[in-house]
Amino acid sequence: MKKLELVHLTTYLPYNLKLVNYLETHIGELKGINTSFDISIAYDEQPDLDWSDNNLYYHDKLQFKPILRPLSDLIKEVEISGKKIIPIIELAKLEYPNYKELVSLEQPIETDFNYTIQFKTKNDMTVKMRIGSYNKNGMQTILDIDCYGSDGKVSKMFSRSFLRELVIKWHFDIYCLIDHKLAIDINTLKK
């Protein structure tokens, strides 16, 4: 992956994605993309700016980098919408309302890009849930979410798309843009 593509930005468009310029001096919120493929940005200094107004600032998408969370933050305590959570635990609780207790959190090994949570449900079933990205060195990365029951079989997943949307809404880097220096890790952003 050599450059930021429109798909990398449009995925996050409904979720108030923050962008920073290459000098890390200005932060703004992505508000739209026009037909010339320029992005419209409302800067934090002007939060009340109506994005449909002609007062928006337009920039070439290559002048800014999205501010994203690395997938490694899935298993760490982070603040999202003013609440401290461990995202993978919240996702497990949403998928399994009978979530009882955490058994383990696992980081990926060298050949695997999955973050894994193992937990018990209230009926003592052990569930392993994996969230990962694939094609890390390829052009596109796909977020995948799998759950396995105690018997090792993939459990029925009715809300996987909802879980994927939450990962995107929480601004996780599903395209490995941070690794390719096309996005800024929120944890390294100058305060």
C-alpha positions as CSV (number, residue, x, y, z in Angstrom):
1,M,0.0,0.0,0.0
2,K,1.6,3.2,-1.1
3,K,-1.0,5.9,-0.8
4,L,-4.2,6.8,1.0
5,E,-7.3,5.8,-1.0
6,L,-10.8,7.1,-0.8
7,V,-12.1,3.8,0.5
8,H,-9.8,4.3,3.5
9,L,-11.6,7.5,4.4
10,T,-15.2,6.8,3.3
11,T,-15.4,3.8,5.6
12,Y,-15.1,6.2,8.6
13,L,-17.1,9.1,7.1
14,P,-20.3,8.5,9.2
15,Y,-18.2,8.4,12.4
16,N,-16.6,11.8,12.9
17,L,-13.1,10.7,11.8
18,K,-10.4,13.1,12.9
19,L,-7.6,14.0,10.6
20,V,-4.3,15.7,11.2
21,N,-2.1,17.5,8.8
22,Y,1.4,16.2,8.1
23,L,3.0,18.7,10.4
24,E,0.6,17.7,13.2
25,T,-0.3,21.3,13.8
26,H,-4.0,21.2,12.8
27,I,-6.7,18.6,13.6
28,G,-10.0,18.6,11.9
29,E,-13.0,16.4,11.4
30,L,-13.7,14.8,8.0
31,K,-17.1,16.1,6.8
32,G,-17.3,15.0,3.2
33,I,-15.6,14.3,-0.1
34,N,-16.4,16.3,-3.2
35,T,-16.5,15.1,-6.8
36,S,-12.9,16.2,-7.3
37,F,-12.0,13.7,-4.5
38,D,-10.9,16.5,-2.2
39,I,-11.9,16.1,1.4
40,S,-13.8,18.8,3.3
41,I,-12.6,19.4,6.9
42,A,-14.1,21.3,9.8
43,Y,-11.3,22.3,12.1
44,D,-11.5,21.9,15.9
45,E,-11.1,25.6,16.2
46,Q,-14.4,26.0,14.4
47,P,-16.6,23.1,15.7
48,D,-19.9,24.8,14.9
49,L,-19.2,25.0,11.2
50,D,-22.0,23.5,9.1
51,W,-20.4,21.1,6.7
52,S,-22.9,21.9,4.0
53,D,-21.9,25.6,4.2
54,N,-19.4,27.0,1.7
55,N,-17.1,27.9,4.6
56,L,-15.6,24.5,4.8
57,Y,-11.9,24.0,4.0
58,Y,-11.1,21.7,1.1
59,H,-7.8,19.9,0.9
60,D,-6.3,17.2,-1.2
61,K,-6.7,13.9,0.8
62,L,-2.9,13.4,0.7
63,Q,-2.3,16.5,2.8
64,F,-3.9,14.8,5.9
65,K,-3.7,11.6,7.7
66,P,-6.6,9.9,9.6
67,I,-6.2,9.5,13.4
68,L,-6.9,5.9,14.2
69,R,-6.5,3.3,16.9
70,P,-4.2,0.3,16.2
71,L,-5.9,-3.1,16.5
72,S,-3.7,-3.7,19.5
73,D,-5.9,-1.3,21.4
74,L,-8.7,-3.9,21.2
75,I,-7.2,-5.7,24.3
76,K,-6.2,-2.5,26.2
77,E,-8.2,-0.1,28.3
78,V,-9.1,2.9,26.1
79,E,-11.4,5.8,26.4
80,I,-14.2,5.9,23.9
81,S,-17.0,8.5,24.1
82,G,-15.8,9.4,27.6
83,K,-16.0,5.9,28.9
84,K,-13.1,3.6,29.7
85,I,-13.5,0.2,28.2
86,I,-11.5,-2.8,26.9
87,P,-13.1,-2.9,23.4
88,I,-12.8,-6.6,22.8
89,I,-14.6,-7.3,26.1
90,E,-17.4,-4.9,25.1
91,L,-17.8,-6.6,21.7
92,A,-17.9,-10.0,23.4
93,K,-20.7,-8.8,25.8
94,L,-22.7,-7.4,22.9
95,E,-22.4,-10.7,21.0
96,Y,-23.0,-12.8,24.1
97,P,-25.4,-11.1,26.5
98,N,-24.8,-14.0,28.9
99,Y,-21.1,-13.1,29.1
100,K,-19.9,-14.0,32.7
101,E,-16.2,-13.7,33.1
102,L,-12.9,-13.2,31.2
103,V,-10.6,-16.2,30.9
104,S,-7.8,-14.6,28.8
105,L,-6.8,-12.0,26.3
106,E,-4.3,-12.9,23.6
107,Q,-2.1,-10.8,21.3
108,P,-1.3,-12.0,17.8
109,I,1.7,-14.2,17.2
110,E,4.0,-13.4,14.3
111,T,2.1,-15.4,11.7
112,D,-1.4,-14.5,13.0
113,F,-3.0,-11.0,13.1
114,N,-5.8,-12.0,15.4
115,Y,-6.6,-10.5,18.8
116,T,-8.4,-13.1,20.9
117,I,-10.6,-13.1,24.0
118,Q,-11.6,-16.3,25.7
119,F,-14.5,-16.0,28.2
120,K,-17.1,-18.0,30.0
121,T,-20.8,-17.5,29.6
122,K,-23.4,-17.7,32.4
123,N,-24.2,-21.3,31.3
124,D,-20.5,-22.2,31.7
125,M,-19.8,-22.4,28.0
126,T,-16.3,-21.3,27.0
127,V,-16.2,-19.0,24.0
128,K,-13.2,-17.8,22.0
129,M,-13.7,-14.7,19.9
130,R,-11.1,-13.6,17.4
131,I,-10.9,-10.2,15.7
132,G,-8.2,-9.8,13.1
133,S,-7.0,-8.2,9.9
134,Y,-5.7,-10.1,7.0
135,N,-3.6,-9.3,3.9
136,K,-1.5,-7.1,6.1
137,N,1.0,-6.4,3.4
138,G,-1.6,-6.4,0.6
139,M,-3.7,-3.7,-0.9
140,Q,-6.8,-4.2,1.3
141,T,-7.2,-5.5,4.8
142,I,-10.5,-7.2,5.8
143,L,-11.7,-7.2,9.4
144,D,-12.9,-10.6,10.4
145,I,-14.7,-11.7,13.6
146,D,-15.1,-15.3,14.5
147,C,-16.5,-17.0,17.6
148,Y,-15.8,-20.6,18.7
149,G,-17.7,-22.5,21.3
150,S,-16.3,-25.1,23.7
151,D,-16.6,-27.8,21.0
152,G,-14.4,-25.8,18.6
153,K,-17.1,-25.1,16.1
154,V,-17.8,-21.6,14.8
155,S,-20.9,-20.4,16.6
156,K,-23.8,-18.8,14.8
157,M,-23.1,-15.1,14.5
158,F,-26.1,-12.9,13.8
159,S,-24.5,-9.5,14.6
160,R,-21.1,-9.7,13.1
161,S,-21.7,-6.8,10.8
162,F,-22.9,-4.8,13.8
163,L,-19.6,-5.7,15.6
164,R,-17.6,-4.6,12.6
165,E,-19.4,-1.3,12.5
166,L,-18.6,-0.7,16.1
167,V,-14.9,-1.4,15.4
168,I,-15.0,1.1,12.6
169,K,-17.1,3.6,14.7
170,W,-14.4,3.4,17.4
171,H,-11.9,4.3,14.7
172,F,-9.8,1.2,14.7
173,D,-7.3,0.9,11.8
174,I,-8.9,-1.9,9.8
175,Y,-6.7,-1.2,6.8
176,C,-3.3,-1.3,8.5
177,L,-2.8,2.4,7.5
178,I,-0.7,3.1,10.6
179,D,1.8,0.3,9.7
180,H,2.1,1.9,6.2
181,K,2.6,5.4,7.7
182,L,-0.7,6.6,6.1
183,A,-2.4,7.2,9.4
184,I,-1.5,8.5,12.8
185,D,-1.8,6.2,15.9
186,I,-4.0,8.1,18.3
187,N,-1.7,7.0,21.2
188,T,1.3,8.8,19.7
189,L,-0.4,12.0,18.8
190,K,1.1,15.1,20.4
191,K,-1.2,16.4,23.1
